[in-house]
């Protein structure tokens, strides 16, 4: 299991990843790899089974930045840079700087001998303020 956080307020540009600046819990097995301050995490497959299965859970407070365009905020867990539709969350605030919460969870299978990268991407057309971002990765099989 591993936990990555981005507690401080960050403005995430359109098509950019949420950055994770702290690692409260590190993966003891080395199967989950992350460089602090990056928005990319690598999940490693297994050596002696058909695949490794990970549960990825993401939650954060989100808002439209001061002076930003009012409209939907769209964040998605992405695999190899591709946002997963099933892990896309949309929040539509009515004013700037009004924080609300988004949450998403997904299972990701990694074939033996392979690695995949994941991240949380702003898939909307405008910048988004993100605070208290939390990503938890659990190996479930």
C-alpha angles and dihedrals in degrees: 000000000000135000126203125186141186103195099167121080111268130179109223115204122223110283092011129118128248107252121233110209102171133050108200092171123029126202107255093203098054090236091121115055127188138161110218112250093028128111093214126087125185122218116199125213124227133266102217108031136058093260147334116248120207131188110214118195124185132183134165146153111254137188143161108262120249108282092014128136113271110238144101121323111216123191125171138182104241130203116205087349094305115118114231112231091210090055097047118115124193125197122179113200119190097216137030120264093021104131124213133165133256126192133183138170132187140169116236123194118207116194119231114274092018137100131206130196123224135186142157111255134196099230095177124100096247138054117272131204111231125187134173092016112184127187120183122188120193127182104225101173 
